[in-house]
Amino acid sequence: MINLRDKGAEIWERANRPQRVLMAISFIAMAAALPFLGGTFLNTPIADYQSVLVYPIAMFVLMAIGLNIVIGKSGLLDLGYVAFFAIGAYTMGLLGTRTSLNTWEILPIGIAMAMFSGIILGVPALKLRGDYLAIITLGFGEIIRIVALNLEVLGRSGGIIGIPTPPPIFGIEYAFDSHRIYYWTLLIIILFAIWMVRRLSVRRAGRAWESIRQDEDAAELMGVPTFKYKVWAFVLGASVGGAAGVFYASKTLFIAPDNFTLQISILILACVVFGGMGNIWGVIAGAVILGYLPDRIRFLSDARLLVFGLVLVIMMNLRPDGLLPRKKREKALPNKDSNKDKS
């Protein structure tokens, strides 16, 4: 019966592959066309629409995909994700202003530094669970910010200025106000991150993360090296945050400790929970909405924070599992498999 079910799932997957490829191409085309919709009702009242597409929307999407590996896939609570974002940004700031390296040469270094930090945090912290893990990650995020606030080499409260923009690609300049090219570059990075997460989800790492999320003790009894895969989740999530930080610094040309507060971690966590933990498309939808909404209602001034909070409270009460909850997809597959078995 197990073999028949697996075979049915494989047949169903192959039969629906052309449809999924077509949907993916349509999604990419729609996402790439978003910068041209600036003159429509999507335009934000104060901030430039294309600038908002780059940050916070695209940047929130990228970081939410990374945090989803830790929270949605593995079931681990990380409240200090902004630390990896800051490490990538400060790596770009230091090397970009003190060496001749450009953004693309610094990008792998920033990712490596974030991954190394993920190991430093994960090895001691992942021996704990639940609230204790959340408190440690929260403290790590604040430690990184305070270190940046007090180290002279990192500019202290003044931060780092004069960070260079990325070098031209195919003759296209990355000027400060060239928001489209920044957005399209971020879109390529996001697509690569989606591909990486989806490939890992169907392999051994993804199955291990799923077992840890469902019941870590049972997974350990079944021979899953849970500690190793939890560290892997932290490291891979950190790599995405580090990449986002490098590109953020090269876009803004200036970074300071105030750019990496606890509020950013909470917002990225809200994107994952609001969209649907474990469902990558839900996470993307949540990040787009929560990144765009505050700027769309900016004309309300301070009241926009109240409206933003009310929307979150109402939506989470109506859909506590998120906009696109994971469990609906999990229920749909067995139904399709059982139909195959019956036939």
C-alpha positions as CSV (number, residue, x, y, z in Angstrom):
1,M,0.0,0.0,0.0
2,I,2.9,2.4,0.8
3,N,4.5,1.7,-2.6
4,L,1.2,2.3,-4.4
5,R,0.6,5.5,-2.5
6,D,4.1,6.8,-3.3
7,K,3.7,5.7,-7.0
8,G,0.3,7.6,-7.1
9,A,1.9,10.7,-5.7
10,E,4.7,10.5,-8.2
11,I,2.3,10.1,-11.1
12,W,0.2,13.0,-9.8
13,E,3.3,15.2,-9.5
14,R,4.4,14.5,-13.1
15,A,0.9,15.0,-14.5
16,N,0.7,18.4,-12.9
17,R,4.3,19.5,-13.6
18,P,3.5,21.5,-16.9
19,Q,0.7,23.3,-15.1
20,R,3.0,24.2,-12.2
21,V,5.7,25.4,-14.6
22,L,3.2,27.6,-16.4
23,M,2.0,29.1,-13.1
24,A,5.6,29.7,-12.0
25,I,6.4,31.5,-15.3
26,S,3.3,33.6,-14.9
27,F,4.2,34.5,-11.4
28,I,7.7,35.6,-12.4
29,A,6.4,37.7,-15.2
30,M,3.9,39.4,-13.0
31,A,6.5,40.0,-10.3
32,A,8.9,41.4,-12.9
33,A,6.2,43.8,-14.2
34,L,5.4,45.3,-10.8
35,P,7.8,48.3,-11.1
36,F,5.7,49.6,-14.1
37,L,2.6,49.9,-12.0
38,G,3.8,52.9,-10.0
39,G,1.2,55.3,-11.5
40,T,-1.8,53.1,-10.6
41,F,-3.7,52.8,-7.3
42,L,-0.7,50.9,-5.9
43,N,1.2,54.1,-5.7
44,T,2.1,55.0,-2.1
45,P,1.2,58.5,-0.8
46,I,4.6,59.6,0.4
47,A,7.4,57.2,-0.4
48,D,8.3,56.4,-4.0
49,Y,6.5,53.2,-5.1
50,Q,9.5,51.6,-6.8
51,S,11.6,52.3,-3.7
52,V,9.0,50.6,-1.5
53,L,9.2,47.6,-3.8
54,V,12.9,47.2,-3.1
55,Y,12.6,47.9,0.7
56,P,10.7,46.9,2.5
57,I,8.7,44.6,0.2
58,A,11.3,42.6,-1.7
59,M,13.7,42.6,1.2
60,F,11.0,41.4,3.6
61,V,10.1,38.6,1.1
62,L,13.8,37.4,1.0
63,M,14.3,37.5,4.7
64,A,10.9,35.8,5.4
65,I,11.9,33.0,3.1
66,G,15.1,32.5,5.1
67,L,13.3,32.7,8.5
68,N,10.7,30.2,7.2
69,I,13.4,27.6,7.0
70,V,13.9,28.0,10.7
71,I,10.3,28.5,11.9
72,G,8.1,27.0,9.2
73,K,10.2,24.0,8.2
74,S,11.9,23.1,11.4
75,G,9.5,24.5,14.0
76,L,12.2,26.5,15.8
77,L,11.5,29.9,17.3
78,D,14.0,32.5,16.3
79,L,13.5,36.1,17.6
80,G,16.9,37.4,16.6
81,Y,16.9,36.9,12.9
82,V,17.8,40.6,12.3
83,A,21.3,39.7,13.6
84,F,22.2,37.9,10.4
85,F,20.8,40.7,8.4
86,A,23.0,43.1,10.3
87,I,26.1,40.9,9.9
88,G,25.7,40.8,6.1
89,A,25.1,44.6,6.0
90,Y,28.2,45.4,8.2
91,T,30.3,43.0,6.2
92,M,29.4,44.9,3.1
93,G,29.9,48.2,4.9
94,L,33.4,47.4,6.1
95,L,34.8,45.7,3.1
96,G,33.1,48.0,0.6
97,T,34.6,51.1,2.2
98,R,38.0,49.7,3.2
99,T,38.9,47.4,0.3
100,S,38.6,47.4,-3.5
101,L,36.1,44.5,-3.4
102,N,32.7,45.2,-5.1
103,T,29.3,44.0,-4.0
104,W,29.3,40.7,-5.9
105,E,32.7,39.8,-4.5
106,I,31.6,40.7,-1.0
107,L,28.3,38.9,-1.3
108,P,29.7,35.3,-0.7
109,I,31.8,36.7,2.2
110,G,28.8,38.2,3.8
111,I,26.8,35.0,3.4
112,A,29.8,33.0,4.9
113,M,30.0,35.4,7.9
114,A,26.3,35.0,8.5
115,M,26.5,31.2,8.2
116,F,29.4,31.2,10.6
117,S,27.4,33.3,13.1
118,G,24.5,30.8,12.6
119,I,26.8,28.0,13.8
120,I,28.1,30.1,16.7
121,L,24.5,30.8,17.8
122,G,23.0,27.4,16.9
123,V,25.5,25.0,18.5
124,P,24.9,26.1,22.1
125,A,21.3,27.5,21.7
126,L,19.8,24.5,19.9
127,K,20.4,22.3,22.9
128,L,17.4,24.2,24.4
129,R,13.8,24.4,23.2
130,G,10.7,26.6,23.3
131,D,10.9,29.8,25.3
132,Y,14.5,29.3,26.2
133,L,15.6,29.1,22.6
134,A,13.5,32.2,21.8
135,I,15.1,34.2,24.6
136,I,18.7,33.2,23.5
137,T,18.0,34.2,19.9
138,L,16.4,37.5,21.1
139,G,19.5,38.2,23.1
140,F,21.8,37.4,20.2
141,G,20.1,39.9,18.0
142,E,20.5,42.6,20.6
143,I,24.1,41.7,21.2
144,I,25.0,42.2,17.5
145,R,23.2,45.6,17.6
146,I,25.0,46.7,20.8
147,V,28.4,45.6,19.5
148,A,27.8,47.7,16.4
149,L,26.8,50.6,18.6
150,N,30.0,50.5,20.7
151,L,32.7,49.4,18.2
152,E,34.7,52.3,16.7
153,V,35.5,50.2,13.6
154,L,31.8,49.8,12.9
155,G,31.1,53.5,13.3
156,R,29.3,53.3,16.6
157,S,26.0,55.2,16.5
158,G,27.0,57.1,13.4
159,G,27.2,53.9,11.4
160,I,29.1,53.5,8.1
161,I,28.7,55.9,5.2
162,G,29.9,55.9,1.6
163,I,29.1,52.2,0.9
164,P,29.6,51.7,-2.8
165,T,26.8,50.6,-5.1
166,P,27.1,47.3,-7.1
167,P,29.2,47.5,-10.3
168,P,27.3,47.7,-13.6
169,I,25.9,44.5,-15.2
170,F,25.6,44.4,-19.0
171,G,26.2,48.1,-19.0
172,I,23.3,48.8,-16.6
173,E,24.3,51.2,-13.8
174,Y,23.2,50.7,-10.2
175,A,22.5,54.3,-9.4
176,F,21.0,55.3,-6.1
177,D,17.6,56.1,-7.6
178,S,17.6,53.2,-10.1
179,H,15.1,51.2,-8.1
180,R,14.0,48.9,-11.0
181,I,17.4,47.3,-11.4
182,Y,17.7,46.8,-7.7
183,Y,14.3,45.2,-7.6
184,W,14.9,42.9,-10.5
185,T,18.3,41.8,-8.9
186,L,16.5,41.1,-5.7
187,L,13.8,39.2,-7.6
188,I,16.5,36.9,-9.0
189,I,18.0,36.3,-5.5
190,I,14.5,35.5,-4.2
191,L,13.8,33.0,-7.0
192,F,17.1,31.3,-6.2
193,A,16.2,31.2,-2.5
194,I,12.8,29.7,-3.4
195,W,14.5,27.1,-5.6
196,M,16.9,26.2,-2.9
197,V,14.2,25.8,-0.2
198,R,12.0,23.7,-2.5
199,R,14.8,21.4,-3.5
200,L,15.8,20.9,0.1
201,S,12.2,20.3,1.2
202,V,11.8,17.1,-0.9
203,R,15.2,15.7,0.1
204,R,16.6,14.2,3.3
205,A,17.0,17.6,5.0
206,G,13.4,18.5,4.3
207,R,12.1,15.2,5.7
208,A,14.3,15.6,8.8
209,W,13.0,19.2,9.4
210,E,9.4,18.0,9.0
211,S,9.9,15.2,11.5
212,I,11.5,17.7,13.9
213,R,8.7,20.1,13.5
214,Q,6.1,17.4,14.2
215,D,7.8,15.7,17.1
216,E,11.5,16.1,17.9
217,D,11.6,13.2,20.4
218,A,10.0,10.8,18.0
219,A,12.3,11.9,15.3
220,E,15.3,11.2,17.6
221,L,14.0,7.8,18.4
222,M,13.7,7.0,14.7
223,G,17.4,7.8,14.2
224,V,17.1,11.3,12.8
225,P,20.2,13.3,13.9
226,T,18.0,16.2,15.1
227,F,20.7,18.4,16.4
228,K,22.6,18.4,13.1
229,Y,19.6,19.3,11.1
230,K,18.5,22.0,13.5
231,V,21.9,23.6,13.1
232,W,21.6,23.2,9.3
233,A,18.3,25.1,9.4
234,F,19.8,27.9,11.4
235,V,22.8,28.1,9.0
236,L,20.8,28.1,5.8
237,G,18.3,30.6,7.2
238,A,21.3,32.8,8.3
239,S,22.7,32.6,4.8
240,V,19.6,34.2,3.3
241,G,19.6,36.9,5.9
242,G,23.2,37.6,5.3
243,A,22.6,38.0,1.5
244,A,19.8,40.4,2.2
245,G,22.0,42.4,4.5
246,V,24.8,42.8,1.9
247,F,22.4,43.9,-0.8
248,Y,20.6,46.3,1.6
249,A,23.8,48.0,2.5
250,S,24.8,48.5,-1.1
251,K,21.4,50.0,-1.9
252,T,21.1,52.4,1.0
253,L,24.8,53.5,1.0
254,F,24.6,54.0,4.7
255,I,23.9,51.7,7.7
256,A,23.6,52.3,11.4
257,P,22.6,50.2,14.5
258,D,19.1,51.8,14.4
259,N,18.5,49.9,11.1
260,F,18.7,46.5,12.8
261,T,16.4,46.7,15.8
262,L,14.2,44.0,17.3
263,Q,11.2,45.5,15.4
264,I,12.7,44.1,12.2
265,S,12.8,40.6,13.6
266,I,9.2,40.9,14.8
267,L,8.0,42.1,11.4
268,I,9.7,39.3,9.6
269,L,8.3,36.8,12.1
270,A,4.9,38.4,11.5
271,C,5.3,37.9,7.8
272,V,5.9,34.2,8.3
273,V,3.1,33.6,10.7
274,F,0.6,35.9,8.9
275,G,1.3,34.2,5.5
276,G,1.3,30.6,6.8
277,M,4.3,28.9,8.4
278,G,5.9,26.3,6.2
279,N,4.0,27.4,3.0
280,I,6.5,29.3,1.0
281,W,3.9,31.0,-1.2
282,G,2.0,32.0,2.0
283,V,5.1,33.5,3.5
284,I,5.7,35.5,0.3
285,A,2.1,36.8,0.3
286,G,2.4,37.7,4.0
287,A,5.7,39.6,3.4
288,V,4.3,41.5,0.5
289,I,1.2,42.6,2.4
290,L,3.0,43.5,5.6
291,G,5.7,45.3,3.7
292,Y,3.4,47.3,1.6
293,L,0.5,48.1,3.9
294,P,2.3,50.5,6.3
295,D,3.5,52.6,3.4
296,R,0.2,52.5,1.7
297,I,-1.6,54.0,4.7
298,R,1.2,56.4,5.6
299,F,-1.1,59.3,5.1
300,L,-2.7,58.4,8.5
301,S,0.5,59.4,10.2
302,D,0.9,57.9,13.7
303,A,-2.6,56.3,13.4
304,R,-1.3,53.9,10.7
305,L,0.5,51.8,13.4
306,L,-2.9,51.4,15.1
307,V,-4.6,50.4,11.8
308,F,-1.8,48.1,11.0
309,G,-2.0,46.4,14.4
310,L,-5.8,46.1,14.1
311,V,-5.5,44.4,10.7
312,L,-3.1,41.9,12.1
313,V,-5.3,41.1,15.1
314,I,-8.4,40.7,12.9
315,M,-6.7,38.6,10.3
316,M,-5.0,36.3,12.8
317,N,-8.3,35.7,14.6
318,L,-10.1,35.0,11.3
319,R,-7.3,32.8,9.9
320,P,-5.1,31.7,12.8
321,D,-3.1,29.4,10.5
322,G,-2.2,32.2,8.1
323,L,-3.4,33.3,4.7
324,L,-2.2,30.1,3.0
325,P,-1.9,27.5,5.8
326,R,0.4,24.5,5.4
327,K,-2.1,21.9,6.6
328,K,-4.4,22.4,3.6
329,R,-1.7,21.3,1.2
330,E,-0.9,18.3,3.5
331,K,-4.6,17.2,3.5
332,A,-4.9,17.6,-0.2
333,L,-2.1,15.2,-1.2
334,P,-3.4,12.1,0.7
335,N,-6.8,12.6,-0.8
336,K,-5.4,12.6,-4.3
337,D,-3.2,9.6,-3.4
338,S,-6.2,7.7,-2.0
339,N,-8.1,8.3,-5.2
340,K,-5.3,6.8,-7.1
341,D,-5.3,3.8,-4.8
342,K,-9.0,3.3,-5.2
343,S,-8.8,3.4,-8.9
